[in-house]
Amino acid sequence: MNIDRTLTDIASAGNLRSIPEADSPAGIVDLSGNDYLGLADDIALRERFLADHPASSLLMTASASRLLAGRQSSFAALERLLAESYGGGRRALLFNSGYHANVGLVSALSDRSTLIVADRLVHASIIDGIRLGGADFERFRHADYDHLERILQSKASRYSDILIIAESVYSMDGDRADLARLADIRRRTPRARLYIDEAHAVGALGPSGLGLAAEAGVLPDVDILVGTLGKALASAGAYAIVGPQMRSFMVNRARPLIFSTALPPAVADWSALTWRASLEADDRRARLAALARELAARIPGGEPSHIRPLITGDARRAVELSERLLEAGYKVLPIRTPTVPPGTERLRFSLSASLTIDCIRRMPLCSTD
């Protein structure tokens, strides 16, 4: 690969990225993060954690993979808490990140006798897991469940296992999957499993913040549910909610779990606290919903969501609008190719319950023309 030419091509298209080297300036309203409940800035929650966990009890490294670590109690306690929250006799399994979870779970479920059918807009980590696993796969048009059914009708009979994959809330558009329809398709498709990534729903939506599968009443139909602890839960890592047999299978086959040093136990302890806080955060979810309605009034199109795009269709225009908003005190970073397809470049507004309605009303919105 010609690295110089590749970087030149990326820059000429307006898509060259760099990692910031400093914190955002004080007073900037951050609309690019994923702190949906505002727990990351909750000083009282941090003080409570430190009061309950003196320095002598905090383990800042696992020093080994999950299968080899000598101290497991923090991980086991968090997994029990997660499983009990979802109920139904399920088990939980922790991963170091949502990326690790999706790559590990999907690739482990993939072989030549498996057909994977995924929504076209699922996370890149899911696509990477599909590619690593080597299963045959098809991508149905985004939220086009008739297209999904046509693919299954024409191809499913040739395979021993079928894996249907979707997100509940899509990360770039903020729209929601029809989980009731997906559950119905799963029930009518022999040998099918349903895999739902709830990364952007957990904490923010559903009863007690358990996501859209719980809200839709289809948890029993979701064979693999993936949630993240690094967004609304203000921590790090991810988890899968699965049956006992599936959990045992993943412990033996999910390579990111087997071959990565586990999260620090202190992170699992913090996640347990933020999870409990989220279960009781209906007031924060109500504020988040009110903010979503206000932003939808400012940026029309689609149902209100805590994630809202402003499509520019041009990378340079997205960068320009982002810079103008930053000058006005709002951090809204541009989303460009390859994160989104060419021609759909955008600003992605991501809300937090820590914001105010007035903050949204005062935000200047520039024309995309």
HELIX and SHEET records of a PDB file:
HELIX    1   1 ILE A    3  SER A   12  1                                  10    
HELIX    2   2 LEU A   39  ASP A   41  5                                   3    
HELIX    3   3 ILE A   43  ASP A   52  1                                  10    
HELIX    4   4 ALA A   55  SER A   57  5                                   3    
HELIX    5   5 SER A   73  TYR A   86  1                                  14    
HELIX    6   6 GLY A   98  ALA A  108  1                                  11    
HELIX    7   7 ALA A  124  GLY A  133  1                                  10    
HELIX    8   8 TYR A  145  LYS A  155  1                                  11    
HELIX    9   9 ALA A  156  ARG A  158  5                                   3    
HELIX   10  10 LEU A  179  ARG A  188  1                                  10    
HELIX   11  11 PRO A  207  GLY A  209  5                                   3    
HELIX   12  12 LEU A  212  ALA A  216  1                                   5    
HELIX   13  13 LEU A  219  ASP A  221  5                                   3    
HELIX   14  14 PRO A  244  ARG A  253  1                                  10    
HELIX   15  15 ARG A  255  PHE A  259  1                                   5    
HELIX   16  16 PRO A  265  LEU A  279  1                                  15    
HELIX   17  17 ASP A  282  ARG A  298  1                                  17    
HELIX   18  18 ALA A  315  GLU A  327  1                                  13    
HELIX   19  19 ILE A  357  ARG A  362  1                                   6    
SHEET    1   A 2 VAL A  29  ASP A  30  0                                        
SHEET    2   A 2 TYR A 330  LYS A 331  1                                        
SHEET    1   B 7 ARG A  91  PHE A  95  0                                        
SHEET    2   B 7 ALA A 238  VAL A 242 -1                                        
SHEET    3   B 7 ILE A 224  THR A 228 -1                                        
SHEET    4   B 7 ALA A 192  ASP A 197  1                                        
SHEET    5   B 7 ASP A 161  GLU A 167  1                                        
SHEET    6   B 7 THR A 114  ASP A 119  1                                        
SHEET    7   B 7 ASP A 136  PHE A 140  1                                        
SHEET    1   C 3 ILE A 307  ILE A 311  0                                        
SHEET    2   C 3 ARG A 346  SER A 350 -1                                        
SHEET    3   C 3 PRO A 334  ILE A 335 -1                                        
END                                                                             
